[in-house]
């Protein structure tokens, strides 16, 4: 008890990205409680908390605040492995517009984009498709990339700018967000994110009035669809499950589901729901089954014709 815990990056990580591990072991009854802290100011991911002493090795997803650097590294290594000569190393551009190399050391000012020689280009999928893939697969890298992309509306795609734009978007939907929500990242993996079920249902209702609602609704999976919702409500009919559109969220000791229950008839009632469980000692599977049962009950109660 109190022994240090080893952490290893399983996916490619830039050379200078480090893990600052402050985790220790604890008795079995206390369970595992881990907090992950990362920022784009310094290339350090800090792990705090405790891990059960007899716990087997496990994987934990964390937000990579250096997605551009990571992708540059993977591309650099791909070219090198395929016999293409490369001068220099991989790099990205920091928040001050300076070129930052693979060791996270900033140097010269980055060249203006319109002065660069384009060697090749490709078109990404549509934003609508990317949002759908993000929500169906719960892809944290996609979520972080979309979040930072919003920041470009304020100039540079930094987390600070992304937060400013995110709050502006909430305000444009007519939502009173001050003192009601705190957004720290795009994936939701940070413990610094703070939001209530009440605010989330207000957001769901506001989105129904948005010109983007059809695309937004299409991005949300239903129980049984491919992705993270596949194991939910497998004993219910496809008609029943297709009327529930939702998104999950989970970190250590936290499990959340929010979304819509569509009416069984055109003139029926829309239901907005948000169920959040924090600081729970129960297993993830138990929490999932409990919340799934609540959503089924609500759906049955308000639309018995769909049973």
Protein Blocks (a to p, Z undefined) as FASTA:
>chain_A
ZZacddddfbdcdfklccddfbdcddfklopaddddddfkbccdddeddddfklccdddd
dddfklmmmmmmmmmmmmmmnopacehjdddddfkopacdfkopacdddddfklpccfbd
cddddfklmmmmmmmnopaklmmmmmmmmmmmnopacfklmmmmmmmmmmmnopafehka
ccfbfnopafkbccdfklmmmmmmmmmmpmklmmmmmmpccehiacjklmgoklbcfklm
mmpccdddddehiacdddddddfbfklccdddddddehiabdfklmmmmmmmmmmmmmmm
mmmmlZZ
